[in-house]
Amino acid sequence: MAMISDIYGSMVFNEHTMQERLPSATYKSLLKTIKEGKPLEIEVANVVAHAMKEWAMEKGATHFTHWFQPLSGITSEKHDSFLDPCSDGRAIMSFSGKELIQGEPDASSFPSGGLRATFEARGYTAWDPTSYAFIKDEVLCIPTAFCSYTGEALDKKTPLLRSMSAIDEQANRVLALFGEPHERVVPTVGSEQEYFLISEKDYAKRQDLIMCGRTLFGYAPLKGQELEEHYFGAIRPSVNEFMKELDNELWALGVSARTKHNEVAPAQHELAPIFTNANRAIDENLLTMEKMRLLASHYGLVCLQHEKPFAGINGSGKHNNWSLSKGKTNLLEPGESPMDNLRFLVFLTGVIQAVDDYQELLRMSVASAGNDHRLGADEAPPAIISIFLGDELDAIVDALVDGHEYTNAEKVAMDLGVAVLPNFLKDNTDRNRTSPFAFTGNKFEFRMPGSAVNLSDCNMILNTAMAKSLKEFADAMEGKSGEEFEAAAIAYVKKTLAKHQRIIFNGNGYSEEWQVEAERRGLANYKTTVDALPCFVDPKSIALFEEFGVLSEVEVRSRYEVKLEKYTKLLNIEVRTMKRMVRRAFLPAINAYAAEIADSITAFKTAAPGAETSQQETLLHKLLGGIKEIDTHLQKLDSMHHAAQKMENEQEKANVYAHEIVPVMEALRAAVDRMEILVDRDMWPVPTYNDILFYV
C-alpha cells in the first residue's frame, strides 16, 4: 500500500506541481493571481496551459473540461479531448491558454430563473485559478465560474468569489486600523458530510428512493437508534472497505479527508475534512459527494445524501465550520485573554451583528424540500437562527453590555477518576448541538445546512453580511488612532453587542420554551422553505448584495425563482411517485392479502362449520378499512395535485404544496404504514426499514 504522503495531491495541479512544472517567472505571476487576485495575462495562461496538459497526459488524461456549478447546485462538465488533427492525417495534442481561461457550454438547459430564454443558448465558463485543477476519470477538470452571454452569474461559484473579495476588502480596512499591513483575508470552511449507505438490492426495490432520494413510506423499525450503539461504533466490513477506497480517491484529489465514523442513525456515517479556503472547500465537498455516490456501487451499496431518507430516525446534515484567516493568523482565535484581545472582539461583534441583521437570509440559504423534514426535529437545529458563544464569551458580552467588571474564568483541570488517564484542561467553551450557529473555539459551526446542499449559498450570504458589519465599523473608526481609536472601538463594540444581544442563546434549542422566548425576542421562525424564500427578494437583502457587488437585483430574483421552481418540481415528483406506488404496489398487495384472508375465513367455515374465525374477521375488517382510508387520501391528493400543477405563480404553488398538499401526503403515508404491520411479510411489495437499515 502506498504511503498517504505519496498519494496525497498526486492528481492535483497544486502549488507544488506548479513550482516543479512552470518557469520561475510564470509561477510567480500565477501565484500573484492566486494569492492576490491579480489579472492573468494570456501569455502566462498559454505557458500554464501547456504545462498543465503535459502533466495531465502523463497521468493518463485524454480530455479536459471546465468543471462548474450551475444553479442546480451540483457540478457539470463537458469533455473535450486534447486531440488536434493535422492535415497529413496525424494528430497532435494541444491545449491553449484561451481554452484554459474560457469555455463556452450551452447555457439553455441549465436553471436560470428567467435570465436566459431557451433559444438564448450561449454561456461562458471562466477559470478560477484559486481552486486547483485536478484529474478525475482521465479528464483534466478545471474549476470555473459560469456566466451568461450578457454577463449575469448563472452559477453558485461566482457570487461566492465576489463575497470573498468583499470580505477581504472590508477586513483589511479594519486591520489597517490596528496597524496591520495589507494581506489577503480569506474565509475558511470545513464541511462535515453526513450520509447513509444501504444495500443496492434494497434500493432497487424502492421506487421512492430511486426517484426522490427518500422513503415516502415506511413503518418505524423494531429497533432504531434508541440504544445509541451505532454512534462511533465498529464499522461494517463492507462500509470500511468503501471508506478506505473513498479516502484514497479523495487524498489523490487533494481533499484532506481526515475523520470518518458511524453516525447516530443505523446505516448513517460521516466524513470530515480539514478546513481550507471557502471556494476550494466547497469544490472539494462537491467532489466528495460525487465520489461517495460513485464508489458505493463497488461494494454493493448505494449512498443516500438526502437530508431525511428515513422518517423517525436522524436525518443527515452538513456542518459548515467557518472562520477568517489572514495568512497563518485566525482572526477568530480569542487568544489567552479574549477580553483583552480587542481585534478579536471587533471581529466577534461583526459576526454577531451579521447573523442578527441577516438571520432570515441565513435561514433561507439552507432552505430546501429535504431540509424541511430535518430542521426543528430533535436531531438538528431549529428553524430559528441563534448564536451559541459558550460560558466565557457570553460572560464577556454581558460584562461589556452591562458595564460591570469581568472576572476571567480559570482553566479547570478535569480529573477523570482513573489513575492511568491523564488530567486535561477543560475548554471554556462547551459544545451545543442544538444551536444553529455555535462558536467552537476559533470558528463558528453553522449546523443548519442539510447533507444535499451546495454550501456556496450560505457562505456567500455569511461573507457578505460580515463584510457589511466590518464596513460599518471601519466607516465609524477611520481617522482615529492610538488611545482615541481604542476607546472608540470599545464603545462601538459595547453599543453593537447591546443592540444584537437578542441573537445570543446558550440554552436548549430543542425546547418549547425557546420557541416562545425567541418569539418574544423578535427572532424569525420560518418553518418551511416556502416561508423562508421570500426574504431573498426583500429590498433589504437586495440592497446588501448590490452594495458589495455580490449579486445584482436581477441575479437575486433569478435565484429566488430557481429555488421556488426546484421546490415545486421536487414536490411534484414526490407526489407522482407516491400515487404510483400506492396504486401499483401497496393497494394491490393489501387487496391481495385481504382476499387471501377472506378466502381463509370461507375455507375454515366450510371445513369446520361453527369454527371460531373472529380473529381473521377482525383482521379483514382492518384491512378493508385501511384500503378505504388509503383510497380516500389518494383521491384527495390526486385532486389537489392536479389543481396545484395548473397554478402559474410559483410562490402560490409552493405555498399550496407546503401547507396543503404535504399534510395530505403525510396522512396517506400514515394510512399505508399502518397496513405494513398487518400484511404478510412475503406479500409486502417493498423492503421495510427493518430490511434496509440493518443489512449485513
N, C-alpha and C positions, 0 to 999 in steps of 0.2 A: 504493500500500500504506500502510495506517495505521501510525502510529508505535506501537512497543511500549508506550510510556508511556500512549498513549490507549486501547489495548486492555486493558492490564493491570487486572484487578479490575472491569471495566465491568459484569460480570454478578453482582457480589457486593455484598450489603448489608453493607459493611465499615464501619470506624470513620469513614472519610472521608465515606461516604454518610450514615451515621447523623448525623454532625455537621451535614451540609447539610440533612437532611430532618426532624430531630426538634427540638422545642422544647428550649431550653438545659437546663431542669430535668430533662426526660425523658432527654436524652442523658447527663447527669451520673449520673443514677440507674442507667441501663442500664450505663454504664461501670463503676460500682461492682460491679454483678453480674458483669460480665465479668472485671474485674481482681482483685476482692477476694472474689468468691463470695457477695456479699450477696443475700438473697432479693429476688425481683422482685414488686412489688405489681401486682395486677390492673389498677389504674388506669393504671400505667405501661405494662403489656402492651397495653392497648387502644390507647393512642396509638402505640406501636411497630407494632402490627399494621396500623393504618390507613395509617401512613406506608409500611410495607413493601409493602402491597397496591398503593398508588398508584404507588410506584416500579416494582414488578414489572409492572403493567399498561402503564406507559409503555414498558417493554422488550418488550412483546408477550406477557406471560404471561397465561394464561386460567385456570390451575389452580394449586393448591398441594398439597404433600404433606409428610408427616412422613417424613423420609429416615433410616432406621435400619439397624443391623447385627445381624440375628438370629444365632443360634448357628451357622448355616450358614457364616458368615464373610463372605458377600457383602453387598450392600446391598439393601434392599427399599423399595418406595414404593407408596402407594395415592393416586391423584389425585382431588381434589375441586375442582370449579370454584368460582370466586368468585360464581357466579350465585345470586341470591336473588329468586325470583319474587314479584311483587306481586299483590294481589287484582284489580287492574284489567287484568291481562293483560300488563303490562310487567314488567321485571326491573331490579334494581339489582345492583351488585357490592359484596359485603360480605366482611369478614374480621375476626373479633373477637379480642380478647386471649385469650379462652378457647381458640379454635381454634388460635392461635399456640402457646400453652403446652402444650396437651394434646390428644392424639388417641386414637382407640380402634380399632386394627386388629384383625382376627380373629387370635387367637394360637394356634388349634388346629392349624394346619397347619405351623407352624414347629417346628424341633427344640427339645425341652425337657428331654430326659433324664429323663422321668418327673415333671417339675414340674407338668405340666398333662395332664389326660386329654383325649381327643378331643372329648368333649362340653363341656369347660370352655373356652369359646372366648374369653372376654374377656381383652384385654390393653391396656396403655396405653403411649402414647409421650409423652415429656416433653421439651420444648425444651432443647437445650444451647446457651445463648447464647454460650459461649466458642468455638464454631465457627460461622463466619459462614453465614447463609442465602445461597443463590445461585439463579440461574435456569438451568435446563437443559431444552432442548427445550420452551420455552414453559411451563414449570412452575416455580413458586417452591418450591425444596427447602429444608426446614427441618431441619437435623441434630438428631436426637433420641435419647434413651435409650429403651429398651423394657423394660417390666416386666410381670409377671403381675398378675392381679386381686388376688392375695394378697401382692403386694409383692416377690417374688423377681425378680432380674435375669434377663431372657431374651435378653440381647444381649452384645456384646463391649464396647460403649462404657461402660456403667455401672460395671463393675469397674475399667476403666482410669481413669475420672474419680475413683473412690474412692481408687485408688492414688496419683493425683496429689495429692489432698488430704492423704494420709498423709505423703508425702514433703515436702510444703510445711510441714506442722506440725513434723515432726522436724528438717528442715533449719533452720528458723527457731530452734528450740531451740538447735541447735549454733551458729548465727551469733550468737545473743544472748550466748553465752559469749565471743565475740570482740568484743563491744561494738557489734555492728552492729544498726541499727534494723530492725524488722519490715517485710518487703516480700515479696510473694508469690514463692516459688521454684517454677519450672516446669521439668519435664523437657522437653527439646527433642529432636526427631527429624528426621533427613534420611534418606529411603529411596531407595536406588539400585535401580531396577526393570529387570531383565533380561527379555528376551522374544525370541521368534522370529517372523519374518514369512515366510510361504510362499505359493505360488500358490493361489488359490481352486480352480482346476481340479484340482490335485493333491489338495488337501484333500477335495474332494467325492468322490474315488475311494477314500478311505481310511476305512473304517468305524471302524477303531481310533482314528484322530484325532478323528473326529466324536463318538464315544461316550465315549472315555477321555481325550482330550487328549494322548495319546502314542501312538507306534507300538508295537504289540505284536509286530511282525515287521519285519525289515529287515536285510539283509546290509550290512556296512560299505561306505561309498562308496569309489570308487577313490582319491579324494583327500579327506582330512578337514581337520584343522586343523594338520597337521604342518609345513606351510610357513610358518605364522604370518603369513599375508598378509592375513587378513581383519581382524584386530585393529587398530582405528584406521585402517583402510584407507578408500579412496574409497567413498562411499555410492552404491548403485544409484539411478538417477534416480527410479524409482517409489517406492522407500523414502524418498528425500529429500523427495519431494512429500508423502508421508504424514506424515513428521516435521514438515514446515512447517505443515500443517493442524493436527496434534496440538498443536504449540506454541501456535498462535493460539487454539485452543479452550481449552487449559489456562490460558493467560495471562488470557483473558477471565474465567475462573472463579477467578482469584487464585492459581492454582497456580504457584509460582515455578520452572517447568521451566527449567533452566539448561544442563545438559550433555547432549549426545547423541552417540553414536558407535557404530561397529561393534564388536561383542564378539569373543571368541576364535573361537567356532564359526561355520562358514558359516551365513548367514541369521540370525545372532543379533545383537541390538542392546541398547543400554542408554539409559535416561533417568534423570537425577538432578536433583532439585530442591534449592533452598536450604532449610536447616532452619527449622522453626517449632515452636510448642508441640506436644506429643506428640499430643493428641487431634485437633487440626486437621491435623497432618501425616498421620495415619492416614486421616482423612476424605479428604484430598487424594490420597493414594495409591490409595484405592479408586476415586475419580473418575478418576484417571489410567488405571487398569487398564480401567475401563469404556470410556473414550474410545478407548483403544488397540484394543479389540475391535470397537467400532462403526465407527470411521473407516477401519480397514484395508480394508473392503469397497469403499470409494470408489476404490481403486486395484487392484482385482482380487486383493487379498491377504487372508490370514487371520492374525490374531495368536494365537500359542500362548503361554500363560503357565504351562503345566505345568513342573514342576521338571526333567523329563527327557524331552522329546519324542522324542529320538533316542538310541538306545544307542550307546556308543562315542565320542561327542563330548561336549563340555561341556554340562552342564545349566545351568539358569538359577536364580540366587539373587536375594535382595533384601537388600542390606546395610543394617543398621539402625544409623545413626550417632546415638548417644545422649549427651546431656550434661545439665547442670543450669544453669539461668540464674536470676539474681536481678536483675531489671531488665535493665540492659545489661552486667552482670557475669557472665562464665562461671566457675562455681565449679570447673571442671576445667582452668582455664588455669594452667599452672605458674608463669608469670612468668619474670623473668630468672634467678632463682636458686631453683629449686624446693626445694632443701634448706632454704632459709631461709623458705620460704612455708609456715608451719605450717598455715594454713587449708587450703591445697591438699593437704598431706599427710594431713590428717584425712579429707577427702572421698575422696582416692585410696584410703586404707586402708579406708574404708567400702565402696567398690566391690569391692575385693579380697576383703574378708570376705563381702560379699553373694554374689558369684559362687561362692566356695568353699562356703559354707554351703548354698547352694541351686542347686548345679550340676545336680542331677538335674531340678529343676523347669524350669530354663532349657532343658535338652535336650528335655524333654517339650513345652515351648511351641512348638517348631518341628517336632515330630514329625508326619509325615503319610505316607500311602502313596506319594505322589510324591517326597517328600524322602528316603525310604529309598533311592531309586535314585541319589541325588546325594551325600549325606554319606559321607565316607570314601574317595571316589574322588579321583584326583589332579586335582581341579577345584574342590573345595570343602573346607571344614574337616572334620576327622574328627569322629566322634560323641562324642569326648572333649572336655569343656569345659576350656579353659585360658586364661590371660591373657598377652598379649604386652605388655611395657612399653617395650621398647627399651633400648639400652645405658645411657643416663644414668640413667633412673629405676630400672632394675634394679640399677645400682651403688649408688644411694642406698638402696634397700631392703636390699641386702647390708650396707652400712655401718651402717644403723640396727639391723639384726638382730644383726650380729656385734659392734657396738660399736667399730668402727675408724674412723679419720678418712677423710672423703670428700674427694677432690680433684676440684674442678669441671672437667668436660670443656670444653676451649676450643672455641669455634666454629671449624671448619676451613674455610678458603677452598678451593673446588674450582676448579681450572684445567682447562677443557675442551680445552686444547691447540689452539684455533682462535682466532686473534687477533681476529676480528670478533665473537666471542661474549664477553659479559661474564663475569667471575668471579661466583660467587654463594656464599652461605654454606650449607654443608651442614647439614641438620637433625640434631639429636642423636638423633632417633628415626627409624629406617628403617621401612619397611612390611613386614609379614609376612603374605602372602596365605594361608598355611597355618594361621593362628591363628584360632580361633573368636571370640575376644574381644580385640581389639587396640587399644591406646592409640595415637591418631593425632594427637598434638599438643595438643588441648584437648577431646577427646571419645573415646568408645570405639566402635569399629566391631564390632557383633555380626554376624558373617558367615554364621551358620548358617541364618537363615530362607530358605525356598525362595521362588521367584518368585510362587507362587499364594497364599501365606499372608496372612492378616489380621494385621498387626503388633500388634494390641491385646494379644494374649495375652502375648507375650514382654516387651513394655513394662510391662504390668501386673505381671508377676512381678518384673522388674528393679526397678521403682519400689518395690514392697512390700518386697523383700529389702533394698534400700538404706535404706528407712525404718527397718527393724529395726536395721541397723548404726548408723545415726545416733542412734536412740533409746538404744541401749546406751551409746554414747559420752556422750550428754547426761546419762543417768541417773548415769553414773560421775563426771561432771565438775561437775554443778550444785552450787553452793555454794562453788566455788573461783574465785579471781580473781587477776589480776596474775601475779607470778612463780610462785605456787603452781599456778595453772591451767596456765601454760606448761610447767612441769616435769611435771605430772601428764599433760598431753596428750601430750607427747613419750614419756613412759613407756608410756602406753596404746598409742600408735602402734607403738612397738617391740614390745611384747608381742603385739599383734594381728597384725602382719606376720609375726612368727616363727611364730605358730600357723597362718597361712594361706599361708605361702610356697610350699607344695606346688603351688598352683594357677598359679603363675607359670612360664611356659615360653617362651623366646625362640627355640627351635630349629625344626627342620623337622617340622611336624605330620603330614606325609605318611609319614614314615619308620617302618619296622617297629620300630626301636629305641625310638621314642617310645611305641608301644603297650605295650612291655614296661616302660619307665620309668614310664608313667602308672599301670600296674597296681601297680608297686612303691610308688608314692606314695599309693595308695588312691583314685585318681580313678575315677569311674564311667565305664563304656563301654557305653551302651545302643545297640546297632547297628540296632535296628528300632523302629518305632513301638510295637508291642505290648510290647516290653521296657520302653520309657520311660513309657508311660501310667500304670501302677500307682502311680508315685511321686506322682501328682497327689492321690491319696486317702490317702497316707501321713499318719499322725497329725501328724508334724512340719509337713507342708505345710498341713494344715487349721488347725493352731494358728497358723501365720503369718498366714493370710488372716483368721482370726477376730480375732486380736489387733488388727489395724488396720481392721477393719470392711470389708474389701475383698470378701470372699465368705463367706457362711455355709457351714456344712458341707453343707447340702442343695444349695446352689448349686454347691459344688465337685463333689459326687457327680453332679449332673446333667450338668455339663460333661464329666466323665470318661465318662459313658455316651454322650453325644453324640459324643465323639471316637472311642470304640470302634465305635459304630454306623456312623459315617461311613467308618471304615476298612474294616469288613466289607462295607458296601454298595458301596464303590468296587471292592474286590477281586472281589465278586460280578459286578459289571458287566464288569470286565476279563475274568474267566473266561468269562462268557457270550459276550462279543464274540469272544474268542479261538476258542472252539469253533465259533461260527457262521462265522467267516472260514475256518477250516480245512475245515469240511465243505462250505461252499458256494462257496468261491473257490479255495483252494490245492489241495486234493485233486483236484477236477475238472480244474484246469489241469495238474497233474502227470500225472494219469491220461491226459489227452488227448494230452499230449506223448509219454508213454511209448507209447501206442497208435500215434502217428504214427511213432515210431522203429521199433517192431515191424513196422509195415506197410512201412517203407522197407527193412528187412532182407529181408523176404519178396520185395519187388519186385526188389531187387538180385539175389537168388539166382535168381529166376525169369528175369530178363532176361539175367543173365550167370552161369550155373552155375559154381561154384567161385570166385566173386568174394570178395575179402577184406572181411569185414564185422566184424572183431574190434573195431574202434573203436566201431561202432554198438552191438554186443552189450555191450561194457563199459559204455557209457552207459546202455543199457536196464537192465542189472543194478543200476547205481547208482540209477536212478530207481525201480525196483521195491523195492530195499532201503530207499530213503527213504520210499516210501509205507507200507511195513510199519512202519518206525520211527515215523513220524508217527502212524499209527493206534494203535500201542501206547501212546504217550504220551497221545494223545487219549482213549482209553478209560480210562486211569488217572486222568487229570484229571477226566473226567466223573464217575467213581465217587466220587472224593474230594470233588468239589464238591457233589454231592447229599448226601453224608454231613454235610459241614460245615453246609450250609443247614438241616439238621434240628436242629442244636445250639441250645440255648436260652441258655446262658451266653455273653454276648458276649465276655468276655475269653478264654474257652477257644476259642471260634470264631475269634477273631482270631489266637490262637496257632497254630491249625491252618493258617490261611491263610498266615501269615508264615513258619512253619518247615517246613511240609509241602507245601502247595499251590504256593507261589511257586517252589520248586525244580523242580517238575514243569512249571510254566508256562515256566520258562527252558529246560528240556530240549526241550519241544515247539517253542518258538521256534527253538532252535538247529537242530533237525531240518528245519523248514520253510526256514530261512535257507540251509541247505546246498543246498537244491533251487533256490533263486533263481538261483544262478550256473550251473546246469545247463540249466534250462528256457529255451526260445527266448524272447527278449525280448518279442516280439509276443504271446506266449501268457501271460506273467506277468500275473496279474489286477489288480495294484495298482502305482502309481508307486513306483519304488525310491528309495533315499536319493540316488543319483546324480541322479535327476529332481527330487526335492523340494528338495534343498539348493542346487542350482546352477541355479536358474531364471534366465531372462534378464529 
